[in-house]
């Protein structure tokens, strides 16, 4: 059985998030939570919140124990892009793109 959790519009670029998300694919859910709490990055904190939500979804909605869950995949998708401008030389405007991302974590039991 597959269970998922989704966080939308996390204020961090997908490229930075994917570096951390690729480390937990294929691991047991409890081990992935422990690993993410040791990584000192903002992306790890955002991903661990989504992972804990997926574990809670499995326990409460589908009566699956957390010990049997494995991270099937963690997908980081491109979200909204906020476009801003910063003053440049000679009165010009330099564009700034503030990227957001969607975090999707899918857990499956070992069956």
Biopython code that builds the backbone (N, CA, C, O; Angstrom):
import numpy as np
from Bio.PDB.StructureBuilder import StructureBuilder

atoms = [
    (1, "UNK", "N", (0.843, -1.169, 0.000)),
    (1, "UNK", "CA", (0.000, 0.000, 0.000)),
    (1, "UNK", "C", (0.889, 1.234, 0.000)),
    (1, "UNK", "O", (1.906, 1.282, 0.691)),
    (2, "UNK", "N", (0.498, 2.211, -0.771)),
    (2, "UNK", "CA", (1.262, 3.447, -0.863)),
    (2, "UNK", "C", (0.521, 4.582, -0.171)),
    (2, "UNK", "O", (-0.696, 4.722, -0.288)),
    (3, "UNK", "N", (1.285, 5.380, 0.548)),
    (3, "UNK", "CA", (0.759, 6.540, 1.253)),
    (3, "UNK", "C", (1.634, 7.722, 0.886)),
    (3, "UNK", "O", (2.853, 7.585, 0.782)),
    (4, "UNK", "N", (1.029, 8.876, 0.689)),
    (4, "UNK", "CA", (1.829, 10.030, 0.304)),
    (4, "UNK", "C", (1.463, 11.256, 1.118)),
    (4, "UNK", "O", (0.394, 11.335, 1.723)),
    (5, "UNK", "N", (2.380, 12.207, 1.115)),
    (5, "UNK", "CA", (2.155, 13.518, 1.715)),
    (5, "UNK", "C", (2.724, 14.553, 0.758)),
    (5, "UNK", "O", (3.710, 14.296, 0.067)),
    (6, "UNK", "N", (2.101, 15.717, 0.722)),
    (6, "UNK", "CA", (2.477, 16.754, -0.234)),
    (6, "UNK", "C", (2.564, 18.097, 0.490)),
    (6, "UNK", "O", (1.647, 18.488, 1.212)),
    (7, "UNK", "N", (3.663, 18.782, 0.288)),
    (7, "UNK", "CA", (3.815, 20.150, 0.770)),
    (7, "UNK", "C", (3.965, 21.034, -0.447)),
    (7, "UNK", "O", (4.831, 20.798, -1.290)),
    (8, "UNK", "N", (3.133, 22.040, -0.543)),
    (8, "UNK", "CA", (3.166, 22.913, -1.710)),
    (8, "UNK", "C", (3.773, 24.261, -1.344)),
    (8, "UNK", "O", (3.629, 24.752, -0.224)),
    (9, "UNK", "N", (4.456, 24.841, -2.325)),
    (9, "UNK", "CA", (5.015, 26.190, -2.237)),
    (9, "UNK", "C", (5.958, 26.373, -1.051)),
    (9, "UNK", "O", (5.842, 27.341, -0.300)),
    (10, "UNK", "N", (6.885, 25.443, -0.890)),
    (10, "UNK", "CA", (7.938, 25.603, 0.113)),
    (10, "UNK", "C", (8.931, 26.633, -0.416)),
    (10, "UNK", "O", (9.345, 26.554, -1.573)),
    (11, "UNK", "N", (9.310, 27.581, 0.403)),
    (11, "UNK", "CA", (10.146, 28.700, -0.038)),
    (11, "UNK", "C", (11.616, 28.310, -0.116)),
    (11, "UNK", "O", (12.438, 28.768, 0.678)),
    (12, "UNK", "N", (11.930, 27.464, -1.076)),
    (12, "UNK", "CA", (13.305, 27.082, -1.356)),
    (12, "UNK", "C", (13.344, 26.528, -2.766)),
    (12, "UNK", "O", (12.384, 25.911, -3.228)),
    (13, "UNK", "N", (14.449, 26.747, -3.440)),
    (13, "UNK", "CA", (14.546, 26.316, -4.829)),
    (13, "UNK", "C", (14.603, 24.789, -4.911)),
    (13, "UNK", "O", (15.154, 24.141, -4.021)),
    (14, "UNK", "N", (14.042, 24.217, -5.966)),
    (14, "UNK", "CA", (14.016, 22.761, -6.099)),
    (14, "UNK", "C", (15.407, 22.144, -6.203)),
    (14, "UNK", "O", (15.617, 21.015, -5.759)),
    (15, "UNK", "N", (16.345, 22.863, -6.775)),
    (15, "UNK", "CA", (17.703, 22.332, -6.928)),
    (15, "UNK", "C", (18.349, 22.072, -5.566)),
    (15, "UNK", "O", (19.027, 21.062, -5.378)),
    (16, "UNK", "N", (18.135, 22.986, -4.619)),
    (16, "UNK", "CA", (18.684, 22.811, -3.280)),
    (16, "UNK", "C", (17.972, 21.690, -2.530)),
    (16, "UNK", "O", (18.587, 20.965, -1.748)),
    (17, "UNK", "N", (16.677, 21.556, -2.775)),
    (17, "UNK", "CA", (15.903, 20.528, -2.077)),
    (17, "UNK", "C", (16.237, 19.124, -2.580)),
    (17, "UNK", "O", (16.267, 18.177, -1.795)),
    (18, "UNK", "N", (16.486, 18.986, -3.878)),
    (18, "UNK", "CA", (16.749, 17.663, -4.454)),
    (18, "UNK", "C", (18.023, 17.034, -3.915)),
    (18, "UNK", "O", (18.114, 15.810, -3.817)),
    (19, "UNK", "N", (19.011, 17.856, -3.562)),
    (19, "UNK", "CA", (20.253, 17.322, -3.007)),
    (19, "UNK", "C", (19.995, 16.527, -1.736)),
    (19, "UNK", "O", (20.620, 15.489, -1.517)),
    (20, "UNK", "N", (19.087, 17.000, -0.902)),
    (20, "UNK", "CA", (18.778, 16.315, 0.348)),
    (20, "UNK", "C", (17.764, 15.198, 0.122)),
    (20, "UNK", "O", (17.861, 14.144, 0.750)),
    (21, "UNK", "N", (16.799, 15.412, -0.760)),
    (21, "UNK", "CA", (15.743, 14.427, -0.979)),
    (21, "UNK", "C", (16.280, 13.138, -1.586)),
    (21, "UNK", "O", (15.729, 12.065, -1.337)),
    (22, "UNK", "N", (17.334, 13.223, -2.368)),
    (22, "UNK", "CA", (17.891, 12.018, -2.983)),
    (22, "UNK", "C", (18.565, 11.109, -1.973)),
    (22, "UNK", "O", (18.780, 9.933, -2.264)),
    (23, "UNK", "N", (18.904, 11.615, -0.796)),
    (23, "UNK", "CA", (19.576, 10.786, 0.202)),
    (23, "UNK", "C", (18.628, 9.844, 0.935)),
    (23, "UNK", "O", (19.084, 8.868, 1.530)),
    (24, "UNK", "N", (17.319, 10.107, 0.909)),
    (24, "UNK", "CA", (16.404, 9.280, 1.703)),
    (24, "UNK", "C", (15.643, 8.255, 0.873)),
    (24, "UNK", "O", (14.946, 7.413, 1.440)),
    (25, "UNK", "N", (15.754, 8.301, -0.437)),
    (25, "UNK", "CA", (15.013, 7.360, -1.272)),
    (25, "UNK", "C", (15.511, 5.944, -1.021)),
    (25, "UNK", "O", (16.713, 5.681, -1.077)),
    (26, "UNK", "N", (14.574, 5.024, -0.741)),
    (26, "UNK", "CA", (14.911, 3.629, -0.510)),
    (26, "UNK", "C", (15.194, 3.276, 0.936)),
    (26, "UNK", "O", (15.386, 2.100, 1.244)),
    (27, "UNK", "N", (15.227, 4.234, 1.824)),
    (27, "UNK", "CA", (15.500, 3.971, 3.234)),
    (27, "UNK", "C", (14.207, 3.700, 3.992)),
    (27, "UNK", "O", (13.120, 4.042, 3.525)),
    (28, "UNK", "N", (14.331, 3.082, 5.165)),
    (28, "UNK", "CA", (13.183, 2.942, 6.050)),
    (28, "UNK", "C", (12.784, 4.328, 6.536)),
    (28, "UNK", "O", (13.626, 5.215, 6.674)),
    (29, "UNK", "N", (11.503, 4.502, 6.791)),
    (29, "UNK", "CA", (10.994, 5.827, 7.141)),
    (29, "UNK", "C", (11.600, 6.341, 8.444)),
    (29, "UNK", "O", (11.949, 7.518, 8.540)),
    (30, "UNK", "N", (11.730, 5.474, 9.444)),
    (30, "UNK", "CA", (12.299, 5.901, 10.727)),
    (30, "UNK", "C", (13.769, 6.290, 10.574)),
    (30, "UNK", "O", (14.227, 7.257, 11.182)),
    (31, "UNK", "N", (14.505, 5.531, 9.756)),
    (31, "UNK", "CA", (15.915, 5.856, 9.518)),
    (31, "UNK", "C", (16.047, 7.170, 8.749)),
    (31, "UNK", "O", (16.971, 7.946, 8.992)),
    (32, "UNK", "N", (15.126, 7.413, 7.829)),
    (32, "UNK", "CA", (15.159, 8.656, 7.049)),
    (32, "UNK", "C", (14.902, 9.868, 7.933)),
    (32, "UNK", "O", (15.516, 10.916, 7.738)),
    (33, "UNK", "N", (13.996, 9.736, 8.908)),
    (33, "UNK", "CA", (13.732, 10.840, 9.835)),
    (33, "UNK", "C", (14.976, 11.124, 10.668)),
    (33, "UNK", "O", (15.344, 12.282, 10.866)),
    (34, "UNK", "N", (15.625, 10.066, 11.157)),
    (34, "UNK", "CA", (16.843, 10.250, 11.947)),
    (34, "UNK", "C", (17.947, 10.911, 11.129)),
    (34, "UNK", "O", (18.650, 11.792, 11.623)),
    (35, "UNK", "N", (18.097, 10.484, 9.879)),
    (35, "UNK", "CA", (19.131, 11.049, 9.019)),
    (35, "UNK", "C", (18.866, 12.520, 8.725)),
    (35, "UNK", "O", (19.788, 13.335, 8.751)),
    (36, "UNK", "N", (17.609, 12.865, 8.447)),
    (36, "UNK", "CA", (17.279, 14.248, 8.108)),
    (36, "UNK", "C", (17.427, 15.196, 9.296)),
    (36, "UNK", "O", (17.731, 16.375, 9.115)),
    (37, "UNK", "N", (17.215, 14.687, 10.508)),
    (37, "UNK", "CA", (17.379, 15.560, 11.672)),
    (37, "UNK", "C", (18.845, 15.895, 11.920)),
    (37, "UNK", "O", (19.144, 16.878, 12.597)),
    (38, "UNK", "N", (19.762, 15.095, 11.383)),
    (38, "UNK", "CA", (21.186, 15.355, 11.562)),
    (38, "UNK", "C", (21.765, 16.273, 10.492)),
    (38, "UNK", "O", (22.868, 16.793, 10.661)),
    (39, "UNK", "N", (21.041, 16.480, 9.392)),
    (39, "UNK", "CA", (21.539, 17.320, 8.306)),
    (39, "UNK", "C", (21.223, 18.784, 8.627)),
    (39, "UNK", "O", (20.054, 19.129, 8.802)),
    (40, "UNK", "N", (22.243, 19.657, 8.709)),
    (40, "UNK", "CA", (22.003, 21.043, 9.124)),
    (40, "UNK", "C", (21.637, 21.966, 7.970)),
    (40, "UNK", "O", (22.332, 22.950, 7.716)),
    (41, "UNK", "N", (20.562, 21.658, 7.276)),
    (41, "UNK", "CA", (20.128, 22.498, 6.157)),
    (41, "UNK", "C", (18.636, 22.766, 6.288)),
    (41, "UNK", "O", (17.898, 21.969, 6.866)),
    (42, "UNK", "N", (18.202, 23.898, 5.744)),
    (42, "UNK", "CA", (16.791, 24.261, 5.790)),
    (42, "UNK", "C", (15.958, 23.262, 5.008)),
    (42, "UNK", "O", (14.844, 22.931, 5.415)),
    (43, "UNK", "N", (16.480, 22.778, 3.894)),
    (43, "UNK", "CA", (15.737, 21.824, 3.079)),
    (43, "UNK", "C", (15.474, 20.531, 3.840)),
    (43, "UNK", "O", (14.428, 19.910, 3.651)),
    (44, "UNK", "N", (16.394, 20.118, 4.690)),
    (44, "UNK", "CA", (16.189, 18.911, 5.488)),
    (44, "UNK", "C", (15.046, 19.104, 6.474)),
    (44, "UNK", "O", (14.261, 18.185, 6.707)),
    (45, "UNK", "N", (14.950, 20.304, 7.056)),
    (45, "UNK", "CA", (13.852, 20.569, 7.990)),
    (45, "UNK", "C", (12.501, 20.543, 7.281)),
    (45, "UNK", "O", (11.524, 20.039, 7.835)),
    (46, "UNK", "N", (12.434, 21.080, 6.063)),
    (46, "UNK", "CA", (11.171, 21.074, 5.317)),
    (46, "UNK", "C", (10.788, 19.657, 4.887)),
    (46, "UNK", "O", (9.613, 19.294, 4.926)),
    (47, "UNK", "N", (11.762, 18.865, 4.482)),
    (47, "UNK", "CA", (11.484, 17.506, 4.025)),
    (47, "UNK", "C", (11.080, 16.604, 5.184)),
    (47, "UNK", "O", (10.211, 15.747, 5.024)),
    (48, "UNK", "N", (11.701, 16.786, 6.356)),
    (48, "UNK", "CA", (11.348, 15.939, 7.494)),
    (48, "UNK", "C", (9.926, 16.218, 7.970)),
    (48, "UNK", "O", (9.256, 15.306, 8.453)),
    (49, "UNK", "N", (9.448, 17.457, 7.844)),
    (49, "UNK", "CA", (8.057, 17.744, 8.197)),
    (49, "UNK", "C", (7.098, 16.995, 7.278)),
    (49, "UNK", "O", (6.092, 16.452, 7.735)),
    (50, "UNK", "N", (7.409, 16.968, 5.987)),
    (50, "UNK", "CA", (6.564, 16.254, 5.037)),
    (50, "UNK", "C", (6.636, 14.756, 5.271)),
    (50, "UNK", "O", (5.626, 14.062, 5.153)),
    (51, "UNK", "N", (7.817, 14.249, 5.602)),
    (51, "UNK", "CA", (7.982, 12.821, 5.866)),
    (51, "UNK", "C", (7.201, 12.399, 7.102)),
    (51, "UNK", "O", (6.562, 11.347, 7.099)),
    (52, "UNK", "N", (7.244, 13.202, 8.154)),
    (52, "UNK", "CA", (6.470, 12.881, 9.357)),
    (52, "UNK", "C", (4.973, 12.920, 9.075)),
    (52, "UNK", "O", (4.210, 12.145, 9.650)),
    (53, "UNK", "N", (4.555, 13.818, 8.195)),
    (53, "UNK", "CA", (3.143, 13.876, 7.813)),
    (53, "UNK", "C", (2.737, 12.617, 7.056)),
    (53, "UNK", "O", (1.638, 12.101, 7.260)),
    (54, "UNK", "N", (3.605, 12.118, 6.189)),
    (54, "UNK", "CA", (3.303, 10.889, 5.451)),
    (54, "UNK", "C", (3.224, 9.693, 6.397)),
    (54, "UNK", "O", (2.373, 8.820, 6.224)),
    (55, "UNK", "N", (4.103, 9.650, 7.388)),
    (55, "UNK", "CA", (4.061, 8.563, 8.371)),
    (55, "UNK", "C", (2.765, 8.620, 9.174)),
    (55, "UNK", "O", (2.148, 7.587, 9.433)),
    (56, "UNK", "N", (2.352, 9.820, 9.567)),
    (56, "UNK", "CA", (1.104, 9.982, 10.310)),
    (56, "UNK", "C", (-0.102, 9.596, 9.452)),
    (56, "UNK", "O", (-1.064, 9.015, 9.955)),
    (57, "UNK", "N", (-0.050, 9.923, 8.148)),
    (57, "UNK", "CA", (-1.133, 9.517, 7.254)),
    (57, "UNK", "C", (-1.245, 8.000, 7.193)),
    (57, "UNK", "O", (-2.352, 7.461, 7.188)),
    (58, "UNK", "N", (-0.125, 7.313, 7.147)),
    (58, "UNK", "CA", (-0.143, 5.852, 7.076)),
    (58, "UNK", "C", (-0.693, 5.244, 8.355)),
    (58, "UNK", "O", (-1.469, 4.289, 8.310)),
    (59, "UNK", "N", (-0.292, 5.795, 9.497)),
    (59, "UNK", "CA", (-0.747, 5.232, 10.771)),
    (59, "UNK", "C", (-2.221, 5.510, 11.033)),
    (59, "UNK", "O", (-2.951, 4.620, 11.471)),
    (60, "UNK", "N", (-2.666, 6.738, 10.769)),
    (60, "UNK", "CA", (-4.028, 7.120, 11.136)),
    (60, "UNK", "C", (-5.069, 6.736, 10.092)),
    (60, "UNK", "O", (-6.173, 6.330, 10.453)),
    (61, "UNK", "N", (-4.747, 6.854, 8.820)),
    (61, "UNK", "CA", (-5.746, 6.615, 7.789)),
    (61, "UNK", "C", (-5.765, 5.174, 7.294)),
    (61, "UNK", "O", (-6.818, 4.671, 6.901)),
    (62, "UNK", "N", (-4.604, 4.496, 7.307)),
    (62, "UNK", "CA", (-4.527, 3.163, 6.713)),
    (62, "UNK", "C", (-4.128, 2.073, 7.690)),
    (62, "UNK", "O", (-3.971, 0.921, 7.287)),
    (63, "UNK", "N", (-3.960, 2.405, 8.963)),
    (63, "UNK", "CA", (-3.603, 1.439, 10.008)),
    (63, "UNK", "C", (-2.364, 0.625, 9.658)),
    (63, "UNK", "O", (-2.348, -0.593, 9.830)),
    (64, "UNK", "N", (-1.337, 1.294, 9.172)),
    (64, "UNK", "CA", (-0.066, 0.656, 8.853)),
    (64, "UNK", "C", (0.938, 1.105, 9.897)),
    (64, "UNK", "O", (1.008, 2.288, 10.230)),
    (65, "UNK", "N", (1.725, 0.155, 10.421)),
    (65, "UNK", "CA", (2.722, 0.531, 11.431)),
    (65, "UNK", "C", (3.886, 1.264, 10.779)),
    (65, "UNK", "O", (4.240, 1.000, 9.630)),
    (66, "UNK", "N", (4.465, 2.173, 11.518)),
    (66, "UNK", "CA", (5.552, 2.991, 10.987)),
    (66, "UNK", "C", (6.826, 2.186, 10.771)),
    (66, "UNK", "O", (7.692, 2.595, 9.998)),
    (67, "UNK", "N", (6.951, 1.038, 11.449)),
    (67, "UNK", "CA", (8.164, 0.224, 11.320)),
    (67, "UNK", "C", (8.279, -0.445, 9.961)),
    (67, "UNK", "O", (9.384, -0.762, 9.519)),
    (68, "UNK", "N", (7.159, -0.663, 9.299)),
    (68, "UNK", "CA", (7.192, -1.378, 8.022)),
    (68, "UNK", "C", (7.236, -0.450, 6.812)),
    (68, "UNK", "O", (7.187, -0.920, 5.676)),
    (69, "UNK", "N", (7.327, 0.856, 7.037)),
    (69, "UNK", "CA", (7.279, 1.803, 5.927)),
    (69, "UNK", "C", (8.670, 2.079, 5.351)),
    (69, "UNK", "O", (9.654, 2.189, 6.082)),
    (70, "UNK", "N", (8.719, 2.188, 4.025)),
    (70, "UNK", "CA", (9.944, 2.502, 3.296)),
    (70, "UNK", "C", (9.640, 3.695, 2.394)),
    (70, "UNK", "O", (8.549, 3.792, 1.833)),
    (71, "UNK", "N", (10.607, 4.601, 2.258)),
    (71, "UNK", "CA", (10.447, 5.746, 1.363)),
    (71, "UNK", "C", (10.592, 5.241, -0.064)),
    (71, "UNK", "O", (11.693, 4.911, -0.504)),
    (72, "UNK", "N", (9.483, 5.184, -0.780)),
    (72, "UNK", "CA", (9.532, 4.698, -2.157)),
    (72, "UNK", "C", (10.212, 5.723, -3.050)),
    (72, "UNK", "O", (11.137, 5.392, -3.791)),
    (73, "UNK", "N", (9.758, 6.955, -2.980)),
    (73, "UNK", "CA", (10.460, 8.042, -3.655)),
    (73, "UNK", "C", (10.073, 9.376, -3.040)),
    (73, "UNK", "O", (8.998, 9.535, -2.463)),
    (74, "UNK", "N", (10.983, 10.328, -3.184)),
    (74, "UNK", "CA", (10.769, 11.699, -2.736)),
    (74, "UNK", "C", (10.992, 12.592, -3.944)),
    (74, "UNK", "O", (12.106, 12.694, -4.460)),
    (75, "UNK", "N", (9.927, 13.235, -4.388)),
    (75, "UNK", "CA", (9.987, 14.046, -5.594)),
    (75, "UNK", "C", (9.901, 15.519, -5.201)),
    (75, "UNK", "O", (9.047, 15.916, -4.407)),
    (76, "UNK", "N", (10.790, 16.313, -5.765)),
    (76, "UNK", "CA", (10.760, 17.758, -5.572)),
    (76, "UNK", "C", (10.431, 18.375, -6.928)),
    (76, "UNK", "O", (11.188, 18.230, -7.888)),
    (77, "UNK", "N", (9.304, 19.059, -6.994)),
    (77, "UNK", "CA", (8.837, 19.639, -8.251)),
    (77, "UNK", "C", (8.946, 21.164, -8.193)),
    (77, "UNK", "O", (8.959, 21.763, -7.118)),
    (78, "UNK", "N", (9.024, 21.763, -9.361)),
    (78, "UNK", "CA", (9.080, 23.228, -9.469)),
    (78, "UNK", "C", (7.737, 23.819, -9.057)),
    (78, "UNK", "O", (6.691, 23.361, -9.518)),
    (79, "UNK", "N", (7.758, 24.819, -8.204)),
    (79, "UNK", "CA", (6.551, 25.495, -7.769)),
    (79, "UNK", "C", (6.450, 26.872, -8.399)),
    (79, "UNK", "O", (6.894, 27.086, -9.527)),
    (80, "UNK", "N", (5.869, 27.788, -7.672)),
    (80, "UNK", "CA", (5.729, 29.148, -8.149)),
    (80, "UNK", "C", (7.085, 29.846, -8.222)),
    (80, "UNK", "O", (8.030, 29.465, -7.531)),
    (81, "UNK", "N", (7.166, 30.857, -9.057)),
    (81, "UNK", "CA", (8.358, 31.700, -9.124)),
    (81, "UNK", "C", (7.902, 33.138, -8.912)),
    (81, "UNK", "O", (7.135, 33.684, -9.705)),
    (82, "UNK", "N", (8.381, 33.738, -7.838)),
    (82, "UNK", "CA", (8.071, 35.133, -7.564)),
    (82, "UNK", "C", (9.128, 35.982, -8.251)),
    (82, "UNK", "O", (10.323, 35.785, -8.032)),
    (83, "UNK", "N", (8.702, 36.910, -9.067)),
    (83, "UNK", "CA", (9.646, 37.741, -9.806)),
    (83, "UNK", "C", (9.761, 39.102, -9.132)),
    (83, "UNK", "O", (8.771, 39.808, -8.937)),
    (84, "UNK", "N", (10.987, 39.447, -8.786)),
    (84, "UNK", "CA", (11.291, 40.730, -8.154)),
    (84, "UNK", "C", (12.412, 41.403, -8.931)),
    (84, "UNK", "O", (13.064, 40.772, -9.764)),
    (85, "UNK", "N", (12.634, 42.673, -8.662)),
    (85, "UNK", "CA", (13.708, 43.413, -9.312)),
    (85, "UNK", "C", (14.553, 44.092, -8.262)),
    (85, "UNK", "O", (14.051, 44.543, -7.232)),
    (86, "UNK", "N", (15.847, 44.161, -8.533)),
    (86, "UNK", "CA", (16.794, 44.842, -7.661)),
    (86, "UNK", "C", (17.497, 45.910, -8.475)),
    (86, "UNK", "O", (17.779, 45.716, -9.657)),
    (87, "UNK", "N", (17.778, 47.031, -7.846)),
    (87, "UNK", "CA", (18.418, 48.128, -8.554)),
    (87, "UNK", "C", (19.810, 47.733, -9.015)),
    (87, "UNK", "O", (20.588, 47.145, -8.262)),
    (88, "UNK", "N", (20.110, 48.064, -10.259)),
    (88, "UNK", "CA", (21.418, 47.780, -10.821)),
    (88, "UNK", "C", (22.160, 49.053, -11.141)),
    (88, "UNK", "O", (21.743, 50.144, -10.751)),
    (89, "UNK", "N", (23.251, 48.913, -11.845)),
    (89, "UNK", "CA", (24.077, 50.065, -12.184)),
    (89, "UNK", "C", (23.368, 50.951, -13.207)),
    (89, "UNK", "O", (22.617, 50.466, -14.054)),
    (90, "UNK", "N", (23.617, 52.255, -13.114)),
    (90, "UNK", "CA", (23.087, 53.246, -14.057)),
    (90, "UNK", "C", (21.562, 53.252, -14.145)),
    (90, "UNK", "O", (20.998, 53.506, -15.209)),
    (91, "UNK", "N", (20.918, 52.981, -13.057)),
    (91, "UNK", "CA", (19.461, 53.062, -13.028)),
    (91, "UNK", "C", (18.749, 51.896, -13.671)),
    (91, "UNK", "O", (17.551, 51.991, -13.937)),
    (92, "UNK", "N", (19.430, 50.807, -13.928)),
    (92, "UNK", "CA", (18.782, 49.648, -14.527)),
    (92, "UNK", "C", (18.180, 48.761, -13.440)),
    (92, "UNK", "O", (18.484, 48.921, -12.258)),
    (93, "UNK", "N", (17.343, 47.846, -13.843)),
    (93, "UNK", "CA", (16.724, 46.907, -12.920)),
    (93, "UNK", "C", (17.212, 45.504, -13.245)),
    (93, "UNK", "O", (17.149, 45.067, -14.394)),
    (94, "UNK", "N", (17.697, 44.803, -12.229)),
    (94, "UNK", "CA", (18.174, 43.435, -12.402)),
    (94, "UNK", "C", (17.112, 42.480, -11.869)),
    (94, "UNK", "O", (16.672, 42.631, -10.730)),
    (95, "UNK", "N", (16.692, 41.500, -12.670)),
    (95, "UNK", "CA", (15.643, 40.583, -12.216)),
    (95, "UNK", "C", (16.146, 39.605, -11.163)),
    (95, "UNK", "O", (17.293, 39.161, -11.211)),
    (96, "UNK", "N", (15.283, 39.277, -10.221)),
    (96, "UNK", "CA", (15.536, 38.259, -9.213)),
    (96, "UNK", "C", (14.374, 37.291, -9.277)),
    (96, "UNK", "O", (13.216, 37.706, -9.303)),
    (97, "UNK", "N", (14.674, 36.000, -9.302)),
    (97, "UNK", "CA", (13.628, 34.982, -9.325)),
    (97, "UNK", "C", (13.681, 34.211, -8.018)),
    (97, "UNK", "O", (14.672, 33.544, -7.720)),
    (98, "UNK", "N", (12.621, 34.305, -7.246)),
    (98, "UNK", "CA", (12.535, 33.589, -5.977)),
    (98, "UNK", "C", (11.704, 32.332, -6.214)),
    (98, "UNK", "O", (10.481, 32.391, -6.348)),
    (99, "UNK", "N", (12.385, 31.213, -6.262)),
    (99, "UNK", "CA", (11.739, 29.954, -6.639)),
    (99, "UNK", "C", (11.157, 29.244, -5.421)),
    (99, "UNK", "O", (11.674, 29.342, -4.308)),
    (100, "UNK", "N", (10.064, 28.525, -5.671)),
    (100, "UNK", "CA", (9.433, 27.697, -4.652)),
    (100, "UNK", "C", (9.356, 26.278, -5.190)),
    (100, "UNK", "O", (9.557, 26.041, -6.381)),
    (101, "UNK", "N", (9.063, 25.344, -4.307)),
    (101, "UNK", "CA", (9.012, 23.952, -4.738)),
    (101, "UNK", "C", (7.892, 23.209, -4.035)),
    (101, "UNK", "O", (7.420, 23.613, -2.972)),
    (102, "UNK", "N", (7.479, 22.109, -4.659)),
    (102, "UNK", "CA", (6.493, 21.202, -4.085)),
    (102, "UNK", "C", (7.228, 19.933, -3.673)),
    (102, "UNK", "O", (8.029, 19.395, -4.438)),
    (103, "UNK", "N", (6.950, 19.455, -2.452)),
    (103, "UNK", "CA", (7.587, 18.252, -1.936)),
    (103, "UNK", "C", (6.543, 17.146, -1.912)),
    (103, "UNK", "O", (5.489, 17.295, -1.294)),
    (104, "UNK", "N", (6.833, 16.038, -2.585)),
    (104, "UNK", "CA", (5.937, 14.876, -2.578)),
    (104, "UNK", "C", (6.731, 13.669, -2.105)),
    (104, "UNK", "O", (7.724, 13.289, -2.725)),
    (105, "UNK", "N", (6.290, 13.065, -1.002)),
    (105, "UNK", "CA", (6.947, 11.879, -0.464)),
    (105, "UNK", "C", (5.949, 10.741, -0.466)),
    (105, "UNK", "O", (4.842, 10.863, 0.058)),
    (106, "UNK", "N", (6.357, 9.629, -1.063)),
    (106, "UNK", "CA", (5.510, 8.438, -1.152)),
    (106, "UNK", "C", (6.158, 7.325, -0.352)),
    (106, "UNK", "O", (7.317, 6.976, -0.578)),
    (107, "UNK", "N", (5.401, 6.769, 0.587)),
    (107, "UNK", "CA", (5.857, 5.659, 1.409)),
    (107, "UNK", "C", (5.110, 4.404, 1.005)),
    (107, "UNK", "O", (3.952, 4.466, 0.593)),
    (108, "UNK", "N", (5.777, 3.263, 1.121)),
    (108, "UNK", "CA", (5.099, 1.979, 0.864)),
    (108, "UNK", "C", (5.518, 1.005, 1.938)),
    (108, "UNK", "O", (6.605, 1.111, 2.507)),
    (109, "UNK", "N", (4.638, 0.047, 2.210)),
    (109, "UNK", "CA", (5.025, -0.986, 3.169)),
    (109, "UNK", "C", (5.805, -2.072, 2.432)),
    (109, "UNK", "O", (5.851, -2.090, 1.202)),
    (110, "UNK", "N", (6.405, -2.956, 3.181)),
    (110, "UNK", "CA", (7.316, -3.941, 2.581)),
    (110, "UNK", "C", (6.624, -5.044, 1.811)),
    (110, "UNK", "O", (7.298, -5.846, 1.165)),
    (111, "UNK", "N", (5.322, -5.115, 1.854)),
    (111, "UNK", "CA", (4.608, -6.213, 1.170)),
    (111, "UNK", "C", (4.734, -6.152, -0.317)),
    (111, "UNK", "O", (4.189, -7.004, -1.019)),
]
sb = StructureBuilder()
sb.init_structure("model")
sb.init_model(0)
sb.init_chain("A")
sb.init_seg("    ")
for serial, (resi, resn, name, xyz) in enumerate(atoms, 1):
    if name == "N":
        sb.init_residue(resn, " ", resi, " ")
    sb.init_atom(name, np.array(xyz, "f"), 0.0, 1.0, " ", f" {name:<3s}", serial, name[0])
structure = sb.get_structure()
